[in-house]
């Protein structure tokens, strides 16, 4: 299999030991530990917020927001994180969280709040309201660095969000976030190098792809399956180790209340929550939003991992980390079990794909690409005819 530019590199020198040159199963299973930790750290932040705005055909606005909180056991002995979660748990039942206060101030036609507890602890809460005047959407984002425009002329409706200068972060949060982004860029650079070494080896031994990917993903081999050689163990182990360093960037640091990924959102994402807009009518124009089907339009997330996912193919393809996380998310959404079987199948699919790599020239190249993906669009615009019907997506 060829590489861009027609070049290839020899595999790095590895240590050899006496014996069969094969890797015991118990050690092989540990190679995928970084990926398991990666999913736990990257995709379960301590606080997850989402909002859905539905512009009804009768002219009213339906607002629905939900916040998920980490359980008390997940905070461990991190007092700063415990304080952050406790403040939300105390405010939500009284409707004194950010969304609850804003909705109450709008004087909605009706409002509903829902609390979800586990073993007595609040782990999620939500607010829902119907507002007569859609202009209220401006008040919902009054504290965000966004200019919000709502217009209605006849049956045509227009909604615009324009990001402004500034961020939602404090000066200290911005300093720490930018340090975290630089650190993440350095880890991505190391990851690209490690994958390049692994793929260079697989160019010379294409039949070893499934074994290497399966070891990386942490799935158990079937009885009688092939073992990794010492060389393969070294290559896969380096990739796994870099992924564990990515976890350190995205996990909550000891004594802190925020993940670096959350801090990056405060700096780069002007939206205070993950946002979905639902329209009843025929969409005439859209910019910045991503269509999600059935009249639903989403604002793309501005997290470190989402930025990296959008860069897949720039330096390497396929990206096993991106593919594995997507597989885990899909399985979790569907409530599927059988983790080893899924990872074995994913390893088989990855091994069958054509591979290519281009090492980034420097950490600065990675940093610039990540920051570009973290920046919001110049404008988020939806224009639709409320007198029509929702088109098939």
C-alpha positions in Angstrom: 0.0 0.0 0.0 1.4 3.4 -1.0 1.8 6.5 1.1 1.3 10.1 0.0 4.4 11.3 -1.8 5.5 7.7 -2.3 7.7 7.6 0.8 7.9 5.2 3.7 10.0 5.0 6.8 11.6 2.0 8.5 10.2 0.9 11.8 11.9 2.2 14.9 14.5 0.0 16.6 12.9 -2.1 19.3 14.4 -4.3 22.1 14.5 -8.0 21.6 14.4 -10.7 24.3 15.0 -14.3 24.5 12.0 -16.5 24.0 9.3 -16.9 21.5 9.0 -13.1 20.7 5.3 -13.3 21.4 3.3 -11.1 23.8 1.3 -12.9 26.6 -2.4 -12.4 26.5 -2.6 -10.7 29.9 -0.1 -8.0 28.7 -1.8 -7.7 25.4 -5.1 -6.8 27.0 -3.5 -3.9 28.8 -2.4 -2.2 25.6 -6.0 -1.0 25.0 -6.3 0.5 28.5 -5.7 4.0 27.2 -8.7 3.9 25.0 -11.0 2.7 27.8 -9.8 5.6 30.0 -10.1 8.0 27.0 -13.9 7.4 26.6 -14.5 7.7 30.3 -12.6 11.0 30.6 -13.5 12.7 27.3 -17.2 12.0 26.9 -18.5 12.2 30.4 -17.6 15.7 31.6 -18.8 16.5 35.1 -21.5 18.9 33.8 -23.2 18.4 30.4 -25.8 21.0 29.3 -28.1 21.0 26.2 -30.9 23.2 25.0 -33.5 22.7 22.3 -35.5 25.6 20.9 -38.6 24.7 18.9 -40.2 27.5 16.9 -43.8 26.4 16.6 -46.0 27.0 13.5 -48.4 29.0 15.7 -45.7 31.6 16.5 -44.8 30.4 20.0 -41.4 29.3 21.2 -40.9 26.0 23.1 -37.7 25.9 25.2 -36.4 22.7 26.7 -33.1 22.5 28.6 -31.4 19.6 30.4 -28.3 19.4 32.6 -26.5 16.1 33.5 -24.3 16.0 36.6 -21.6 13.6 37.6 -22.6 11.5 40.6 -21.0 12.1 44.0 -18.8 9.0 43.6 -17.4 10.4 40.3 -16.1 13.5 42.0 -13.9 11.4 44.2 -12.1 13.5 46.8 -11.9 16.6 44.6 -13.4 19.3 46.8 -13.4 21.9 44.0 -15.4 19.7 41.7 -17.7 18.7 44.6 -18.4 22.4 45.3 -19.3 23.1 41.7 -21.7 20.1 41.6 -23.2 20.9 45.0 -24.0 24.5 43.9 -25.9 23.2 40.9 -27.7 20.6 43.0 -28.8 23.2 45.4 -29.9 25.8 42.8 -31.8 23.5 40.4 -34.7 22.4 42.7 -35.4 26.1 43.4 -35.2 27.0 39.8 -32.2 29.2 40.5 -29.8 27.7 37.9 -29.1 29.9 34.9 -31.8 28.5 32.6 -34.4 28.3 35.4 -33.9 32.0 36.3 -34.1 33.1 32.7 -37.3 31.1 31.9 -39.0 32.4 35.0 -38.2 36.0 34.1 -39.8 35.6 30.6 -43.3 34.9 32.2 -43.9 31.7 30.1 -47.4 30.4 29.3 -46.4 27.2 31.1 -43.2 25.9 32.7 -42.2 22.5 33.9 -39.1 21.4 35.8 -37.9 17.8 36.2 -35.4 16.4 38.7 -33.7 13.0 38.4 -32.0 11.5 41.4 -29.9 8.4 41.9 -29.5 7.0 45.5 -30.8 10.4 46.7 -28.4 12.5 44.8 -29.4 14.8 41.9 -27.8 13.6 38.7 -29.9 15.5 36.1 -32.5 18.3 35.9 -34.4 20.0 33.2 -36.7 22.9 32.5 -39.3 23.2 29.8 -41.4 26.2 28.9 -43.6 27.7 26.2 -43.2 31.4 25.5 -45.7 33.4 23.5 -43.2 35.8 21.9 -40.2 34.2 20.1 -38.2 37.4 20.6 -37.6 35.9 24.1 -34.8 33.9 22.4 -32.7 37.1 22.7 -33.1 37.0 26.5 -32.1 33.4 26.7 -28.6 34.3 25.4 -28.3 37.8 27.0 -25.2 36.8 29.0 -23.4 35.1 26.0 -21.1 36.9 23.5 -23.7 36.6 20.8 -25.8 39.0 18.8 -29.2 37.4 18.4 -31.7 38.4 15.7 -35.3 37.1 15.4 -37.4 38.4 12.5 -40.9 37.5 11.2 -42.4 38.8 8.0 -45.5 37.1 6.8 -44.8 33.4 7.0 -41.0 33.9 6.7 -39.0 33.5 9.9 -35.3 34.4 10.4 -33.0 33.4 13.3 -29.4 34.6 13.5 -26.6 34.2 16.0 -23.5 36.2 15.4 -20.5 35.5 17.7 -19.0 38.7 19.2 -15.5 39.4 20.5 -14.7 38.1 24.0 -15.5 34.8 25.6 -17.4 33.3 28.5 -14.2 32.5 30.4 -12.5 34.5 33.2 -9.0 35.7 32.6 -7.6 32.8 34.7 -9.8 30.2 32.9 -8.7 31.6 29.5 -5.0 31.3 30.5 -5.5 27.7 31.6 -7.6 26.8 28.6 -5.0 28.1 26.1 -2.3 26.1 28.0 -4.5 23.0 27.7 -5.0 23.5 24.0 -1.2 23.8 23.5 -0.7 20.7 25.5 -3.3 18.8 23.6 -1.7 19.8 20.3 1.6 18.4 21.5 -0.1 15.1 22.4 -1.8 15.0 19.0 1.5 15.6 17.3 3.0 12.6 19.3 -0.1 10.5 18.4 0.4 11.2 14.7 4.0 10.2 14.9 3.1 7.0 16.7 0.4 6.1 14.2 2.8 6.8 11.3 5.3 4.3 12.8 2.6 1.7 13.2 1.2 2.2 9.7 4.7 2.1 8.2 5.1 -1.3 9.8 1.7 -2.5 8.5 2.7 -1.4 5.0 5.3 -4.2 5.2 3.0 -6.6 7.0 -0.6 -5.8 5.9 -1.9 -9.2 7.2 -1.1 -8.0 10.8 -3.5 -5.1 10.8 -6.3 -6.8 12.6 -4.1 -8.2 15.3 -2.5 -4.8 16.0 -5.8 -2.9 16.0 -7.4 -5.5 18.2 -4.6 -5.2 20.7 -4.9 -1.4 20.6 -8.6 -1.5 21.2 -8.2 -3.9 24.1 -10.4 -6.7 22.8 -9.6 -10.3 23.7 -8.5 -12.6 21.0 -10.4 -15.8 20.3 -8.8 -19.0 21.5 -5.9 -19.9 19.2 -5.7 -16.3 17.9 -2.4 -14.8 16.8 -0.2 -13.2 19.3 1.7 -9.9 18.9 5.4 -10.0 18.2 7.8 -7.9 20.3 8.0 -5.3 17.5 4.2 -5.1 17.3 3.9 -4.8 21.1 6.3 -1.8 21.0 4.5 0.0 18.2 1.0 -0.6 19.6 2.2 0.3 23.1 3.5 3.7 22.1 0.2 4.5 20.5 -1.7 3.4 23.6 0.6 5.4 25.8 0.0 8.6 23.8 -3.7 8.1 24.1 -3.4 7.9 27.9 -1.6 11.3 27.8 -4.6 12.6 25.8 -6.8 11.5 28.7 -4.7 13.6 31.1 -5.4 16.7 29.0 -9.2 16.0 29.0 -9.8 14.7 32.5 -10.5 16.9 35.5 -7.1 17.8 37.1 -6.7 17.2 40.8 -8.0 20.1 42.8 -9.8 21.7 39.8 -13.5 21.9 39.0 -13.4 21.9 35.2 -11.9 19.7 32.6 -9.5 21.5 30.2 -12.0 20.6 27.5 -14.7 22.5 29.3 -12.4 25.5 29.7 -11.7 25.4 26.0 -15.4 25.6 25.4 -15.7 28.7 27.6 -13.0 30.4 25.5 -13.9 29.3 22.0 -17.6 28.5 22.1 -19.9 31.5 22.5 -22.9 29.3 23.1 -23.5 28.5 26.8 -24.9 25.1 26.0 -25.1 22.5 23.2 -27.9 23.9 21.0 -30.5 22.4 18.7 -33.0 24.5 16.9 -36.2 22.8 15.6 -38.4 24.6 13.0 -41.9 23.8 11.8 -41.9 24.8 8.2 -39.8 24.7 5.0 -36.2 25.7 5.5 -35.1 28.3 2.8 -31.6 29.1 4.0 -29.1 27.8 6.5 -25.5 28.7 7.5 -23.4 27.5 10.3 -25.9 24.9 11.5 -25.7 21.2 10.7 -28.9 19.5 9.6 -29.9 16.6 11.9 -33.1 15.6 10.2 -36.8 16.2 10.8 -36.5 19.9 10.9 -33.7 19.8 13.5 -30.5 21.9 13.2 -27.5 21.7 15.5 -24.7 24.1 16.3 -21.4 22.0 15.9 -19.6 21.5 19.2 -16.4 23.4 19.9 -14.6 20.9 22.1 -11.0 19.7 21.7 -12.1 16.1 20.7 -14.7 17.4 18.3 -12.1 19.6 16.7 -9.7 16.6 16.3 -12.5 14.5 14.8 -13.1 17.2 12.2 -9.4 17.0 11.3 -9.5 13.3 10.6 -7.7 12.6 7.3 -5.5 15.6 7.5 -2.6 13.7 9.1 -3.7 10.1 9.2 -6.5 7.8 8.0 -8.1 5.8 9.4 -7.9 7.3 12.9 -8.4 4.4 15.3 -9.1 6.6 18.3 -11.8 8.6 16.5 -13.4 5.4 15.1 -13.3 3.7 18.5 -15.0 6.6 20.3 -17.7 6.8 17.7 -18.3 3.1 18.1 -18.6 3.4 21.8 -21.0 6.3 21.6 -23.2 4.4 19.1 -23.3 1.3 21.3 -24.1 3.4 24.4 -26.9 5.2 22.6 -28.3 1.8 21.5 -27.8 0.1 24.8 -25.7 -2.6 23.2 -23.6 -5.1 25.1 -20.8 -7.4 23.9 -17.8 -5.0 24.1 -15.2 -7.5 23.0 -17.3 -8.5 19.9 -17.8 -4.9 18.9 -14.1 -4.1 19.2 -13.1 -7.2 17.3 -15.4 -6.2 14.5 -14.1 -2.6 14.6 -10.5 -3.9 14.4 -11.5 -6.0 11.4 -13.0 -2.9 9.6 -10.0 -0.7 10.4 -7.6 -3.4 9.1 -9.6 -3.5 5.8 -9.4 0.3 5.2 -6.6 1.8 3.1 -4.1 3.6 5.3 -2.3 6.9 4.7 -0.3 9.2 6.9 1.3 12.6 6.7 3.3 13.6 9.7 2.6 17.2 10.8 5.7 19.4 10.5 5.5 20.6 14.0 3.3 21.0 17.1 2.5 24.5 15.9 0.9 23.1 12.7 -1.3 21.0 14.9 -2.1 23.9 17.2 -3.1 26.2 14.4 -5.4 23.5 12.9 -7.1 22.8 16.2 -7.6 26.5 16.9 -9.2 27.0 13.5 -11.6 24.1 14.2 -12.4 25.5 17.7 -13.4 28.9 16.4 -17.1 29.4 15.8 -18.6 30.2 12.4 -19.0 33.9 11.5 -22.8 33.5 11.7 -25.4 30.9 12.5 -28.5 31.5 10.3 -31.8 29.8 9.7 -34.5 31.1 7.4 -37.7 29.2 6.9 -41.3 29.5 5.7 -43.6 28.7 8.7 -46.5 28.2 6.3 -44.8 25.2 4.6 -44.0 21.7 5.7 -40.8 20.1 7.0 -38.9 18.7 4.0 -37.5 15.2 4.0 -33.8 15.2 5.1 
